[in-house]
Amino acid sequence: MEGLLRYLTGEQRAEFNPVPIPLKKGYATFHHPLMVHGSYENKSDRPRRAFVLNVFADGTVSNTDDELLKGVPPISKGQKMEGKFFPLLFG
């Protein structure tokens, strides 16, 4: 978390007040993608595992012809985000 400090202005650093959210083993958090988040050093002898799921509204279209994720075929600009790597989820 301290690594973020070098990117903040003095005023932002003064207001920076991380709020820990302790989680039990197997628990997860959900947050807005623009929310600053992170974790402190893993001091255990076991690896920390993470899973990231980015969700967007059905009908969202690509804004680039570039590869969005390494190894995933590009979705042409203006084309609907869909297919094997961008499945439609039902709640």
Backbone atoms as SQL, in Angstrom:
CREATE TABLE atoms (id INTEGER PRIMARY KEY, chain TEXT, resi INTEGER, resn TEXT, atom TEXT, x REAL, y REAL, z REAL);
INSERT INTO atoms VALUES
  (1, 'A', 1, 'MET', 'N', 0.821, -1.195, 0.000),
  (2, 'A', 1, 'MET', 'CA', 0.000, 0.000, 0.000),
  (3, 'A', 1, 'MET', 'C', 0.865, 1.259, 0.000),
  (4, 'A', 2, 'GLU', 'N', 2.029, 1.188, 0.592),
  (5, 'A', 2, 'GLU', 'CA', 2.881, 2.380, 0.637),
  (6, 'A', 2, 'GLU', 'C', 3.382, 2.773, -0.749),
  (7, 'A', 3, 'GLY', 'N', 3.431, 1.809, -1.689),
  (8, 'A', 3, 'GLY', 'CA', 3.896, 2.102, -3.036),
  (9, 'A', 3, 'GLY', 'C', 3.050, 3.147, -3.736),
  (10, 'A', 4, 'LEU', 'N', 1.802, 3.252, -3.377),
  (11, 'A', 4, 'LEU', 'CA', 0.905, 4.222, -3.977),
  (12, 'A', 4, 'LEU', 'C', 1.290, 5.653, -3.595),
  (13, 'A', 5, 'LEU', 'N', 1.872, 5.823, -2.436),
  (14, 'A', 5, 'LEU', 'CA', 2.144, 7.166, -1.918),
  (15, 'A', 5, 'LEU', 'C', 2.998, 8.008, -2.847),
  (16, 'A', 6, 'ARG', 'N', 3.912, 7.391, -3.582),
  (17, 'A', 6, 'ARG', 'CA', 4.804, 8.172, -4.449),
  (18, 'A', 6, 'ARG', 'C', 4.049, 8.817, -5.612),
  (19, 'A', 7, 'TYR', 'N', 2.830, 8.368, -5.888),
  (20, 'A', 7, 'TYR', 'CA', 2.029, 8.920, -6.981),
  (21, 'A', 7, 'TYR', 'C', 1.040, 9.976, -6.517),
  (22, 'A', 8, 'LEU', 'N', 0.949, 10.196, -5.219),
  (23, 'A', 8, 'LEU', 'CA', -0.008, 11.149, -4.671),
  (24, 'A', 8, 'LEU', 'C', 0.626, 12.505, -4.431),
  (25, 'A', 9, 'THR', 'N', -0.168, 13.546, -4.538),
  (26, 'A', 9, 'THR', 'CA', 0.302, 14.883, -4.180),
  (27, 'A', 9, 'THR', 'C', 0.406, 14.958, -2.658),
  (28, 'A', 10, 'GLY', 'N', 1.022, 15.992, -2.152),
  (29, 'A', 10, 'GLY', 'CA', 1.122, 16.181, -0.708),
  (30, 'A', 10, 'GLY', 'C', -0.254, 16.230, -0.064),
  (31, 'A', 11, 'GLU', 'N', -1.179, 16.928, -0.699),
  (32, 'A', 11, 'GLU', 'CA', -2.539, 17.025, -0.170),
  (33, 'A', 11, 'GLU', 'C', -3.216, 15.659, -0.166),
  (34, 'A', 12, 'GLN', 'N', -3.043, 14.897, -1.231),
  (35, 'A', 12, 'GLN', 'CA', -3.635, 13.557, -1.295),
  (36, 'A', 12, 'GLN', 'C', -3.029, 12.636, -0.249),
  (37, 'A', 13, 'ARG', 'N', -1.705, 12.732, -0.055),
  (38, 'A', 13, 'ARG', 'CA', -1.044, 11.902, 0.974),
  (39, 'A', 13, 'ARG', 'C', -1.578, 12.231, 2.358),
  (40, 'A', 14, 'ALA', 'N', -1.816, 13.512, 2.610),
  (41, 'A', 14, 'ALA', 'CA', -2.326, 13.929, 3.915),
  (42, 'A', 14, 'ALA', 'C', -3.718, 13.350, 4.181),
  (43, 'A', 15, 'GLU', 'N', -4.498, 13.177, 3.124),
  (44, 'A', 15, 'GLU', 'CA', -5.859, 12.651, 3.260),
  (45, 'A', 15, 'GLU', 'C', -5.920, 11.131, 3.129),
  (46, 'A', 16, 'PHE', 'N', -4.819, 10.513, 2.713),
  (47, 'A', 16, 'PHE', 'CA', -4.808, 9.066, 2.484),
  (48, 'A', 16, 'PHE', 'C', -4.915, 8.343, 3.816),
  (49, 'A', 17, 'ASN', 'N', -5.990, 7.584, 3.965),
  (50, 'A', 17, 'ASN', 'CA', -6.243, 6.887, 5.224),
  (51, 'A', 17, 'ASN', 'C', -6.835, 5.511, 4.911),
  (52, 'A', 18, 'PRO', 'N', -5.969, 4.536, 4.585),
  (53, 'A', 18, 'PRO', 'CA', -6.493, 3.209, 4.240),
  (54, 'A', 18, 'PRO', 'C', -7.333, 2.623, 5.364),
  (55, 'A', 19, 'VAL', 'N', -8.420, 1.990, 4.997),
  (56, 'A', 19, 'VAL', 'CA', -9.301, 1.335, 5.955),
  (57, 'A', 19, 'VAL', 'C', -9.232, -0.167, 5.702),
  (58, 'A', 20, 'PRO', 'N', -8.650, -0.920, 6.633),
  (59, 'A', 20, 'PRO', 'CA', -8.537, -2.364, 6.411),
  (60, 'A', 20, 'PRO', 'C', -9.897, -3.053, 6.454),
  (61, 'A', 21, 'ILE', 'N', -10.029, -4.056, 5.613),
  (62, 'A', 21, 'ILE', 'CA', -11.224, -4.897, 5.608),
  (63, 'A', 21, 'ILE', 'C', -10.737, -6.326, 5.830),
  (64, 'A', 22, 'PRO', 'N', -10.636, -6.754, 7.092),
  (65, 'A', 22, 'PRO', 'CA', -10.151, -8.116, 7.364),
  (66, 'A', 22, 'PRO', 'C', -11.116, -9.143, 6.772),
  (67, 'A', 23, 'LEU', 'N', -10.558, -10.118, 6.091),
  (68, 'A', 23, 'LEU', 'CA', -11.368, -11.164, 5.478),
  (69, 'A', 23, 'LEU', 'C', -10.964, -12.522, 6.012),
  (70, 'A', 24, 'LYS', 'N', -11.947, -13.360, 6.200),
  (71, 'A', 24, 'LYS', 'CA', -11.671, -14.731, 6.595),
  (72, 'A', 24, 'LYS', 'C', -11.226, -15.524, 5.363),
  (73, 'A', 25, 'LYS', 'N', -10.562, -16.621, 5.585),
  (74, 'A', 25, 'LYS', 'CA', -10.117, -17.493, 4.513),
  (75, 'A', 25, 'LYS', 'C', -11.296, -17.837, 3.602),
  (76, 'A', 26, 'GLY', 'N', -11.103, -17.649, 2.290),
  (77, 'A', 26, 'GLY', 'CA', -12.138, -17.968, 1.324),
  (78, 'A', 26, 'GLY', 'C', -13.134, -16.856, 1.060),
  (79, 'A', 27, 'TYR', 'N', -13.063, -15.744, 1.792),
  (80, 'A', 27, 'TYR', 'CA', -13.975, -14.631, 1.595),
  (81, 'A', 27, 'TYR', 'C', -13.472, -13.743, 0.452),
  (82, 'A', 28, 'ALA', 'N', -14.330, -12.855, -0.028),
  (83, 'A', 28, 'ALA', 'CA', -13.975, -11.977, -1.134),
  (84, 'A', 28, 'ALA', 'C', -14.559, -10.590, -0.917),
  (85, 'A', 29, 'THR', 'N', -14.033, -9.641, -1.652),
  (86, 'A', 29, 'THR', 'CA', -14.587, -8.289, -1.643),
  (87, 'A', 29, 'THR', 'C', -15.006, -7.925, -3.060),
  (88, 'A', 30, 'PHE', 'N', -15.973, -7.037, -3.155),
  (89, 'A', 30, 'PHE', 'CA', -16.391, -6.490, -4.435),
  (90, 'A', 30, 'PHE', 'C', -16.303, -4.988, -4.308),
  (91, 'A', 31, 'HIS', 'N', -15.727, -4.341, -5.297),
  (92, 'A', 31, 'HIS', 'CA', -15.612, -2.891, -5.238),
  (93, 'A', 31, 'HIS', 'C', -15.590, -2.300, -6.642),
  (94, 'A', 32, 'HIS', 'N', -15.823, -1.015, -6.703),
  (95, 'A', 32, 'HIS', 'CA', -15.807, -0.282, -7.963),
  (96, 'A', 32, 'HIS', 'C', -14.388, -0.322, -8.530),
  (97, 'A', 33, 'PRO', 'N', -14.237, -0.462, -9.857),
  (98, 'A', 33, 'PRO', 'CA', -12.904, -0.557, -10.428),
  (99, 'A', 33, 'PRO', 'C', -12.037, 0.693, -10.238),
  (100, 'A', 34, 'LEU', 'N', -12.634, 1.832, -9.959),
  (101, 'A', 34, 'LEU', 'CA', -11.844, 3.036, -9.728),
  (102, 'A', 34, 'LEU', 'C', -11.486, 3.230, -8.253),
  (103, 'A', 35, 'MET', 'N', -11.941, 2.328, -7.400),
  (104, 'A', 35, 'MET', 'CA', -11.600, 2.417, -5.981),
  (105, 'A', 35, 'MET', 'C', -10.144, 1.978, -5.783),
  (106, 'A', 36, 'VAL', 'N', -9.393, 2.807, -5.088),
  (107, 'A', 36, 'VAL', 'CA', -8.017, 2.428, -4.767),
  (108, 'A', 36, 'VAL', 'C', -8.084, 1.261, -3.783),
  (109, 'A', 37, 'HIS', 'N', -7.404, 0.182, -4.122),
  (110, 'A', 37, 'HIS', 'CA', -7.432, -0.993, -3.257),
  (111, 'A', 37, 'HIS', 'C', -6.102, -1.733, -3.378),
  (112, 'A', 38, 'GLY', 'N', -5.832, -2.544, -2.427),
  (113, 'A', 38, 'GLY', 'CA', -4.589, -3.307, -2.434),
  (114, 'A', 38, 'GLY', 'C', -4.456, -4.076, -1.148),
  (115, 'A', 39, 'SER', 'N', -3.289, -4.651, -0.964),
  (116, 'A', 39, 'SER', 'CA', -3.040, -5.400, 0.261),
  (117, 'A', 39, 'SER', 'C', -1.596, -5.197, 0.676),
  (118, 'A', 40, 'TYR', 'N', -1.367, -5.444, 1.926),
  (119, 'A', 40, 'TYR', 'CA', -0.006, -5.337, 2.434),
  (120, 'A', 40, 'TYR', 'C', 0.752, -6.621, 2.140),
  (121, 'A', 41, 'GLU', 'N', 2.012, -6.621, 2.423),
  (122, 'A', 41, 'GLU', 'CA', 2.893, -7.757, 2.176),
  (123, 'A', 41, 'GLU', 'C', 2.330, -9.059, 2.761),
  (124, 'A', 42, 'ASN', 'N', 2.452, -10.118, 1.996),
  (125, 'A', 42, 'ASN', 'CA', 2.072, -11.451, 2.459),
  (126, 'A', 42, 'ASN', 'C', 3.234, -11.998, 3.282),
  (127, 'A', 43, 'LYS', 'N', 3.065, -12.087, 4.581),
  (128, 'A', 43, 'LYS', 'CA', 4.146, -12.548, 5.459),
  (129, 'A', 43, 'LYS', 'C', 4.025, -14.031, 5.796),
  (130, 'A', 44, 'SER', 'N', 3.050, -14.717, 5.183),
  (131, 'A', 44, 'SER', 'CA', 2.901, -16.144, 5.430),
  (132, 'A', 44, 'SER', 'C', 3.849, -16.924, 4.523),
  (133, 'A', 45, 'ASP', 'N', 3.935, -18.220, 4.754),
  (134, 'A', 45, 'ASP', 'CA', 4.780, -19.064, 3.910),
  (135, 'A', 45, 'ASP', 'C', 3.973, -19.654, 2.748),
  (136, 'A', 46, 'ARG', 'N', 2.741, -19.187, 2.570),
  (137, 'A', 46, 'ARG', 'CA', 1.876, -19.679, 1.496),
  (138, 'A', 46, 'ARG', 'C', 1.580, -18.548, 0.511),
  (139, 'A', 47, 'PRO', 'N', 1.409, -18.890, -0.756),
  (140, 'A', 47, 'PRO', 'CA', 1.106, -17.845, -1.733),
  (141, 'A', 47, 'PRO', 'C', -0.279, -17.261, -1.516),
  (142, 'A', 48, 'ARG', 'N', -0.414, -15.999, -1.831),
  (143, 'A', 48, 'ARG', 'CA', -1.722, -15.349, -1.801),
  (144, 'A', 48, 'ARG', 'C', -2.309, -15.496, -3.200),
  (145, 'A', 49, 'ARG', 'N', -3.506, -15.963, -3.267),
  (146, 'A', 49, 'ARG', 'CA', -4.157, -16.158, -4.567),
  (147, 'A', 49, 'ARG', 'C', -5.248, -15.110, -4.747),
  (148, 'A', 50, 'ALA', 'N', -5.434, -14.725, -5.988),
  (149, 'A', 50, 'ALA', 'CA', -6.448, -13.714, -6.290),
  (150, 'A', 50, 'ALA', 'C', -7.189, -14.105, -7.558),
  (151, 'A', 51, 'PHE', 'N', -8.393, -13.625, -7.664),
  (152, 'A', 51, 'PHE', 'CA', -9.222, -13.842, -8.840),
  (153, 'A', 51, 'PHE', 'C', -9.861, -12.508, -9.173),
  (154, 'A', 52, 'VAL', 'N', -9.726, -12.075, -10.404),
  (155, 'A', 52, 'VAL', 'CA', -10.302, -10.799, -10.824),
  (156, 'A', 52, 'VAL', 'C', -11.397, -11.074, -11.845),
  (157, 'A', 53, 'LEU', 'N', -12.545, -10.495, -11.613),
  (158, 'A', 53, 'LEU', 'CA', -13.667, -10.625, -12.522),
  (159, 'A', 53, 'LEU', 'C', -14.140, -9.217, -12.863),
  (160, 'A', 54, 'ASN', 'N', -13.960, -8.822, -14.102),
  (161, 'A', 54, 'ASN', 'CA', -14.437, -7.518, -14.552),
  (162, 'A', 54, 'ASN', 'C', -15.782, -7.718, -15.227),
  (163, 'A', 55, 'VAL', 'N', -16.774, -6.956, -14.808),
  (164, 'A', 55, 'VAL', 'CA', -18.132, -7.100, -15.313),
  (165, 'A', 55, 'VAL', 'C', -18.570, -5.770, -15.918),
  (166, 'A', 56, 'PHE', 'N', -19.248, -5.861, -17.063),
  (167, 'A', 56, 'PHE', 'CA', -19.803, -4.661, -17.677),
  (168, 'A', 56, 'PHE', 'C', -21.149, -5.004, -18.284),
  (169, 'A', 57, 'ALA', 'N', -21.918, -4.006, -18.614),
  (170, 'A', 57, 'ALA', 'CA', -23.290, -4.184, -19.090),
  (171, 'A', 57, 'ALA', 'C', -23.336, -4.890, -20.441),
  (172, 'A', 58, 'ASP', 'N', -24.365, -5.714, -20.626),
  (173, 'A', 58, 'ASP', 'CA', -24.609, -6.332, -21.920),
  (174, 'A', 58, 'ASP', 'C', -24.788, -5.222, -22.955),
  (175, 'A', 59, 'GLY', 'N', -24.168, -5.380, -24.099),
  (176, 'A', 59, 'GLY', 'CA', -24.246, -4.356, -25.139),
  (177, 'A', 59, 'GLY', 'C', -23.032, -3.451, -25.178),
  (178, 'A', 60, 'THR', 'N', -22.124, -3.577, -24.194),
  (179, 'A', 60, 'THR', 'CA', -20.899, -2.784, -24.196),
  (180, 'A', 60, 'THR', 'C', -20.090, -3.123, -25.440),
  (181, 'A', 61, 'VAL', 'N', -19.552, -2.105, -26.102),
  (182, 'A', 61, 'VAL', 'CA', -18.763, -2.320, -27.307),
  (183, 'A', 61, 'VAL', 'C', -17.296, -1.975, -27.056),
  (184, 'A', 62, 'SER', 'N', -16.436, -2.589, -27.830),
  (185, 'A', 62, 'SER', 'CA', -14.999, -2.329, -27.734),
  (186, 'A', 62, 'SER', 'C', -14.697, -0.916, -28.204),
  (187, 'A', 63, 'ASN', 'N', -13.726, -0.289, -27.571),
  (188, 'A', 63, 'ASN', 'CA', -13.320, 1.059, -27.937),
  (189, 'A', 63, 'ASN', 'C', -11.939, 1.061, -28.586),
  (190, 'A', 64, 'THR', 'N', -11.449, -0.131, -28.969),
  (191, 'A', 64, 'THR', 'CA', -10.113, -0.226, -29.549),
  (192, 'A', 64, 'THR', 'C', -10.001, -1.475, -30.417),
  (193, 'A', 65, 'ASP', 'N', -9.080, -1.441, -31.336),
  (194, 'A', 65, 'ASP', 'CA', -8.752, -2.623, -32.128),
  (195, 'A', 65, 'ASP', 'C', -7.601, -3.392, -31.495),
  (196, 'A', 66, 'ASP', 'N', -7.029, -2.856, -30.428),
  (197, 'A', 66, 'ASP', 'CA', -5.890, -3.477, -29.745),
  (198, 'A', 66, 'ASP', 'C', -6.333, -4.679, -28.917),
  (199, 'A', 67, 'GLU', 'N', -5.386, -5.541, -28.616),
  (200, 'A', 67, 'GLU', 'CA', -5.626, -6.685, -27.732),
  (201, 'A', 67, 'GLU', 'C', -5.969, -6.152, -26.347),
  (202, 'A', 68, 'LEU', 'N', -7.083, -6.596, -25.775),
  (203, 'A', 68, 'LEU', 'CA', -7.505, -6.130, -24.453),
  (204, 'A', 68, 'LEU', 'C', -6.825, -6.922, -23.342),
  (205, 'A', 69, 'LEU', 'N', -6.659, -8.217, -23.545),
  (206, 'A', 69, 'LEU', 'CA', -6.004, -9.096, -22.582),
  (207, 'A', 69, 'LEU', 'C', -5.010, -9.961, -23.345),
  (208, 'A', 70, 'LYS', 'N', -3.834, -10.150, -22.786),
  (209, 'A', 70, 'LYS', 'CA', -2.814, -10.951, -23.449),
  (210, 'A', 70, 'LYS', 'C', -3.360, -12.345, -23.765),
  (211, 'A', 71, 'GLY', 'N', -3.225, -12.754, -25.016),
  (212, 'A', 71, 'GLY', 'CA', -3.662, -14.071, -25.431),
  (213, 'A', 71, 'GLY', 'C', -5.127, -14.172, -25.818),
  (214, 'A', 72, 'VAL', 'N', -5.857, -13.071, -25.689),
  (215, 'A', 72, 'VAL', 'CA', -7.286, -13.059, -26.033),
  (216, 'A', 72, 'VAL', 'C', -7.436, -12.329, -27.368),
  (217, 'A', 73, 'PRO', 'N', -8.095, -12.948, -28.347),
  (218, 'A', 73, 'PRO', 'CA', -8.271, -12.275, -29.636),
  (219, 'A', 73, 'PRO', 'C', -8.964, -10.927, -29.473),
  (220, 'A', 74, 'PRO', 'N', -8.496, -9.916, -30.195),
  (221, 'A', 74, 'PRO', 'CA', -9.110, -8.580, -30.074),
  (222, 'A', 74, 'PRO', 'C', -10.567, -8.578, -30.524),
  (223, 'A', 75, 'ILE', 'N', -11.334, -7.687, -29.931),
  (224, 'A', 75, 'ILE', 'CA', -12.700, -7.389, -30.377),
  (225, 'A', 75, 'ILE', 'C', -12.578, -6.063, -31.119),
  (226, 'A', 76, 'SER', 'N', -12.940, -6.043, -32.374),
  (227, 'A', 76, 'SER', 'CA', -12.788, -4.832, -33.182),
  (228, 'A', 76, 'SER', 'C', -13.546, -3.657, -32.586),
  (229, 'A', 77, 'LYS', 'N', -12.976, -2.467, -32.739),
  (230, 'A', 77, 'LYS', 'CA', -13.600, -1.248, -32.238),
  (231, 'A', 77, 'LYS', 'C', -15.020, -1.144, -32.771),
  (232, 'A', 78, 'GLY', 'N', -15.971, -0.883, -31.866),
  (233, 'A', 78, 'GLY', 'CA', -17.372, -0.744, -32.223),
  (234, 'A', 78, 'GLY', 'C', -18.152, -2.050, -32.179),
  (235, 'A', 79, 'GLN', 'N', -17.439, -3.177, -32.020),
  (236, 'A', 79, 'GLN', 'CA', -18.106, -4.477, -31.958),
  (237, 'A', 79, 'GLN', 'C', -18.496, -4.800, -30.517),
  (238, 'A', 80, 'LYS', 'N', -19.580, -5.520, -30.356),
  (239, 'A', 80, 'LYS', 'CA', -20.064, -5.909, -29.031),
  (240, 'A', 80, 'LYS', 'C', -19.055, -6.821, -28.348),
  (241, 'A', 81, 'MET', 'N', -18.849, -6.579, -27.068),
  (242, 'A', 81, 'MET', 'CA', -17.972, -7.422, -26.246),
  (243, 'A', 81, 'MET', 'C', -18.736, -8.713, -25.956),
  (244, 'A', 82, 'GLU', 'N', -18.322, -9.805, -26.587),
  (245, 'A', 82, 'GLU', 'CA', -19.017, -11.078, -26.416),
  (246, 'A', 82, 'GLU', 'C', -18.079, -12.204, -26.823),
  (247, 'A', 83, 'GLY', 'N', -18.541, -13.419, -26.629),
  (248, 'A', 83, 'GLY', 'CA', -17.760, -14.577, -27.035),
  (249, 'A', 83, 'GLY', 'C', -17.173, -15.318, -25.849),
  (250, 'A', 84, 'LYS', 'N', -16.302, -16.242, -26.142),
  (251, 'A', 84, 'LYS', 'CA', -15.701, -17.142, -25.135),
  (252, 'A', 84, 'LYS', 'C', -15.072, -16.394, -23.962),
  (253, 'A', 85, 'PHE', 'N', -14.401, -15.294, -24.239),
  (254, 'A', 85, 'PHE', 'CA', -13.686, -14.574, -23.184),
  (255, 'A', 85, 'PHE', 'C', -14.502, -13.453, -22.545),
  (256, 'A', 86, 'PHE', 'N', -15.659, -13.168, -23.099),
  (257, 'A', 86, 'PHE', 'CA', -16.541, -12.119, -22.572),
  (258, 'A', 86, 'PHE', 'C', -17.973, -12.649, -22.527),
  (259, 'A', 87, 'PRO', 'N', -18.227, -13.665, -21.700),
  (260, 'A', 87, 'PRO', 'CA', -19.555, -14.297, -21.693),
  (261, 'A', 87, 'PRO', 'C', -20.617, -13.423, -21.016),
  (262, 'A', 88, 'LEU', 'N', -21.851, -13.668, -21.395),
  (263, 'A', 88, 'LEU', 'CA', -22.979, -13.000, -20.767),
  (264, 'A', 88, 'LEU', 'C', -23.304, -13.735, -19.472),
  (265, 'A', 89, 'LEU', 'N', -23.357, -12.998, -18.370),
  (266, 'A', 89, 'LEU', 'CA', -23.657, -13.592, -17.066),
  (267, 'A', 89, 'LEU', 'C', -25.117, -13.362, -16.711),
  (268, 'A', 90, 'PHE', 'N', -25.696, -14.330, -16.041),
  (269, 'A', 90, 'PHE', 'CA', -27.067, -14.204, -15.574),
  (270, 'A', 90, 'PHE', 'C', -27.073, -14.267, -14.056),
  (271, 'A', 91, 'GLY', 'N', -27.878, -13.428, -13.417),
  (272, 'A', 91, 'GLY', 'CA', -27.900, -13.368, -11.963),
  (273, 'A', 91, 'GLY', 'C', -28.988, -14.144, -11.323);
